[in-house]
């Protein structure tokens, strides 16, 4: 019985208001009386009834309204359908809402008020159902997802579709094969532009093409239009998409209307930008996978470094190893273990020889939100736990691991020295020293930078990889900050950064080169980049996460904010589910599978205080 109830919730969401009148407005756990003027005793008995979900975050209930009989005279009544965007009287004011059902049988003896206004066309029935599933999947409200599925400007009518184009054909390739698997992941070159897979999808009909980068989305839209394909660029071309077209866009494209969806593509499915940062923190890859499953159409995920979630979704298709290896640039590793920590600055002694004159050089130094590293002054080894999986910090007169599970005296595990040095350098200081090293100006780029860099050599945080279009050499001044970051997905995120650098430089045939300064030259991330074989990281990550029951081999939900305590207390105890914390004012709910966790969260009333619930958090 419980399983049937949770399955229905995932498929259709919450039910309509079942009270015998419209005299009370549900708002969270409390009920506020609706003002008497909302009831119109002169409302005629004829006219059909519709069900409406108000566009109010605190309300996740539907209300019944009557379509005014006057609307039948000018044709508006015929335009009221599932997904129509309307305005309704509610608690003495008018609010926006979406029609979720039509021709509803009203409860006997209930006098319903009429709709106030027909605003325009909104999400389809398919997207309304998908929003109900997404609200369960990411422990959120349907309103957030229906807003994402609605046009930014009101659309009065859907334009008539143009005749379907003839898509250029070409020789059969790996992408054509991928679409025959239902769901498949294709490992592509780091600098693959996505055009071939997009074209293969368009040969099947209207395709939904989602990419993490807005610049790439615009490029694909232009390229496909030149091939004669009708393209709607999300979110601006909402009306064109609703009339029938191939849709291209970033994260928001997952919610664009597509009446004749034939294929789905997610380019760079590993990119964290596909996950919404705001609550509910949904992931575009998972949304379109579910959407394609419901529509019965194939999905192809592409990435140079596929995530474990993608590898579990379907078979992995790839090209010959020799081709894959040449797709990655040459990786030069500068081992800094022999450098004297007492004298070493941000640059290895041999770095200057890897900065050729006349070449475009990008240096990466991620300083934001990173822990300080300790290194042995004698042997240069980083101070890590006994198994080498995590860094250790100095806490009084002890070394302590990041999770507090391991403690030991202030002694180097490798040589026994007690002389340790803190390694810390910031982008600003590094930019000054780099300019002095090469004898020319160096621009600094961070997420807050407003102007584009103009110098030949640029240094910045990870943001510089997204701001630059190309480079001859990319230098990671301290990759250890990423490899030993206090995050569960540190290795996956580090190889993703290297893949993005490889996109800027191109492969070996193009002369691309990456330089890595590190005290861990044998780390699997560096080995994978040097060999052009991301499988090395995927296998290591799979074994680690399986052993710890971490996503995608287990469930994990982060709860934080002022109302987190109330949610955790209400969550209670479930067999096989653990609640850990708080750590930095955040709790982690962990279990073997998501279903029981999400079912319980769906039952818990949201507290008045702000709370952030993040399902499958990427940075914990």
C-alpha positions, -999 to +999 in steps of 0.1 A: +000+000+000+028+024+009+047+017-023+015+023-044+010+056-026+046+069-032+044+058-068+013+078-074+029+108-058+059+106-081+037+103-112+010+129-106+019+149-076-004+164-049-042+161-053-068+189-055-084+208-027-109+184-013-126+207+013-164+212+007-159+249+001-134+275-010-136+294+023-101+287+034-067+291+018-040+265+026-007+282+032+019+258+047+004+241+078-018+271+086-051+280+071-060+316+064-096+326+058-105+338+023-123+371+022-160+369+017-159+390-015-142+361-032-176+343-034-198+356-062-234+344-055-243+356-090-220+331-107-242+312-132-245+275-127-235+267-163-199+270-177-173+244-172-150+240-142-112+240-142-086+232-115-058+258-110-025+257-091-017+292-079+017+307-087+025+311-050+055+293-035+039+287-001+009+270-017+011+235-032-026+229-035-051+232-064-084+251-064-115+248-086-128+278-106-155+283-131-148+296-166-169+327-170-198+322-194-190+355-211-157+340-223-177+316-246-189+346-266-155+358-277-138+324-279-117+326-248-135+296-232-123+273-260-087+285-253-087+274-217-069+241-215-045+223-194-014+245-191-032+278-197-019+306-176-046+325-158-052+349-130-075+339-101-091+356-071-075+342-040-077+355-004-088+389-015-062+394-042-055+383-078-027+359-084-013+340-114-018+303-118-018+273-142-048+253-152-040+217-143-073+200-152-104+209-173-140+198-172-137+191-135-168+178-117-174+203-089-183+192-054-221+194-048-233+225-031-202+245-037-205+279-053-173+286-073-159+319-082-149+325-119-115+329-133-104+365-134-083+365-166-069+343-193-032+354-196-018+331-223-006+297-232+017+279-208+032+244-201+018+214-218+001+186-199+033+165-203+053+192-186+028+197-158+030+160-150+068+161-153+068+191-128+049+169-103+076+142-106+104+167-103+089+182-072+091+148-056+126+140-070+142+172-057+120+178-026+106+211-040+074+227-050+056+223-084+055+261-087+093+263-092+093+239-121+062+253-138+078+287-137+108+272-155+084+256-181+065+289-187+073+316-213+091+346-200+066+368-219+029+359-223+021+339-255-014+344-268-013+318-295+011+292-308+024+299-343+018+275-371+046+251-377+067+254-408+071+223-431+096+199-416+131+203-431+152+177-449+181+171-426+214+165-443+225+129-441+261+116-438+280+085-431+269+064-402+289+072-371+290+064-333+261+088-326+237+071-350+245+038-332+241+055-298+205+065-306+196+029-311+203+020-275+175+040-259+200+057-235+237+057-242+268+077-233+294+087-259+329+097-247+340+124-271+371+145-276+375+174-251+371+200-279+342+183-296+317+210-305+285+189-303+274+195-339+277+159-351+256+145-323+231+173-327+227+166-364+223+129-358+195+137-333+178+160-358+177+132-384+152+115-361+129+146-359+125+174-334+154+171-310+160+186-275+196+196-273+209+207-239+244+220-232+260+236-202+275+266-220+254+294-235+281+303-261+280+267-274+242+267-274+242+298-297+268+283-320+248+251-324+216+270-330+232+290-358+249+259-373+217+238-373+197+267-389+223+269-417+216+232-423+180+241-429+166+229-395+140+249-377+155+258-343+141+274-312+168+288-289+158+285-253+143+304-235+136+333-260+120+312-287+094+295-264+065+301-289+084+286-318+092+256-297+056+251-288+047+251-325+072+224-332+110+228-337+143+215-325+152+231-292+187+241-283+197+258-250+213+256-216+197+242-184+164+259-190+159+241-223+150+209-204+116+226-197+108+239-232+076+227-249+081+201-276+049+186-290+068+162-313+099+153-293+119+126-312+153+126-295+173+141-266+209+151-264+229+163-234+263+177-243+289+178-215+266+160-192+293+161-165+293+199-163+281+212-129+264+241-146+236+218-156+225+217-120+203+245-107+220+263-078+188+276-063+162+255-044+150+231-057+184+222-071+173+201-101+197+186-126+189+191-163+204+157-173+181+139-150+151+159-160+155+152-197+163+115-190+129+112-173+112+133-200+126+111-227+116+079-208+080+091-206+079+101-243+096+068-254+124+085-273+162+079-272+187+100-252+224+104-259+247+118-233+281+131-244+312+140-224+350+138-226+348+127-189+315+110-183+301+111-148+292+079-130+256+088-133+259+088-171+278+056-171+250+039-151+223+053-174+233+033-205+262+017-223+294+037-229+304+041-266+339+053-275+363+054-303+397+036-307+422+043-279+447+057-303+422+083-314+412+091-279+448+096-267+455+120-295+423+140-286+440+150-253+469+174-252+504+166-239+505+168-201+537+179-185+540+172-148+562+193-126+568+173-094+572+197-066+581+172-039+618+180-043+612+218-039+621+232-006+588+242+011+606+268+031+617+286+000+593+275-027+569+301-041+539+295-064+561+284-093+583+254-098+619+262-108+613+245-142+581+263-150+597+291-170+608+267-196+571+256-201+560+292-209+570+297-245+573+332-259+545+343-282+520+317-271+487+323-253+490+310-218+463+305-192+473+298-155+448+284-131+450+288-093+418+281-074+420+300-042+383+304-033+370+282-005+400+260-004+417+246+027+453+253+035+478+225+028+506+213+050+538+200+035+569+185+051+599+209+051+623+179+048+609+156+022+583+179+006+554+153+009+519+167+016+506+159+050+478+133+045+459+106+063+475+072+066+457+059+035+466+091+016+429+098+007+425+131+026+446+161+038+452+168+074+451+201+093+469+214+123+446+215+154+466+227+184+494+202+188+479+175+167+472+167+130+435+160+123+419+147+092+390+167+077+364+143+090+380+141+125+384+103+122+422+103+123+446+121+147+483+119+151+512+140+164+527+167+142+550+143+124+556+136+087+542+101+079+570+096+053+602+108+069+593+114+105+602+151+105+583+175+128+591+206+107+560+213+086+551+243+064+518+258+054+514+262+017+491+291+007+491+314-022+464+336-038+457+347-073+466+383-068+500+376-054+506+349-080+497+373-108+524+398-095+550+371-092+541+357-126+544+391-143+579+395-127+589+361-139+580+366-176+586+403-177+553+414-191+518+423-178+495+395-166+457+399-164+438+384-135+404+367-140+380+355-113+342+350-113+338+386-103+359+400-132+339+422-155+363+429-184+378+404-207+415+398-204+438+415-230+472+402-221+490+372-236+493+355-203+463+353-180+459+339-145+427+332-126+405+308-107+385+281-124+364+309-139+392+317-163+386+283-181+350+294-189+360+330-199+387+321-224+380+308-259+414+291-266+449+288-254+482+273-264+492+262-229+471+258-197+491+257-164+476+244-132+498+261-105+484+239-077+463+210-088+467+195-053+442+220-040+416+202-062+429+166-058+428+169-020+398+192-017+374+183+012+347+171-012+333+137-021+336+143-058+370+160-058+386+136-083+357+138-107+357+176-105+395+178-110+394+157-142+366+179-154+388+209-150+416+192-170+391+183-197+380+219-200+417+230-202+421+204-230+392+220-248+410+253-249+443+239-261+431+212-285+447+177-288+482+166-295+478+171-332+470+207-326+500+212-304+480+215-272+498+213-239+488+212-202+513+218-174+505+205-139+524+215-108+518+189-081+532+169-052+511+139-062+524+130-097+510+095-094+474+105-087+448+088-109+435+121-122+469+131-135+475+096-149+441+097-168+450+131-183+485+120-194+471+088-211+439+104-224+419+077-206+392+090-182+383+054-174+412+054-148+393+080-127+359+065-133+370+031-120+387+045-089+357+067-082+333+038-087+351+017-062+352+045-036+316+055-039+303+019-039+322+012-007+307+043+009+272+040-007+276+075-022+256+087-052+249+072-077+253+040-056+233+055-027+212+084-016+224+117-002+204+148+007+218+180+023+196+200+047+207+234+058+193+268+068+175+282+098+147+257+094+169+227+089+166+216+126+128+214+122+130+193+091+156+169+106+135+164+137+104+158+117+122+134+094+126+110+123+141+075+118+138+052+088+154+018+085+185+020+064+187+058+065+212+078+085+210+114+095+245+129+101+254+163+114+253+191+119+287+199+103+290+236+094+252+239+102+244+213+076+229+178+080+234+149+055+206+123+051+221+092+036+205+059+025+208+030+002+181+045-022+164+078-028+127+067-027+122+063+010+141+095+017+121+115-008+088+100+003+095+111+038+106+146+028+074+149+007+053+143+039+071+168+061+055+203+062+080+230+054+089+252+084+084+290+085+121+295+086+141+292+054+155+258+046+176+245+018+171+209+008+196+197-019+192+162-033+224+147-046+246+177-037+277+180-059+300+198-034+299+182+000 
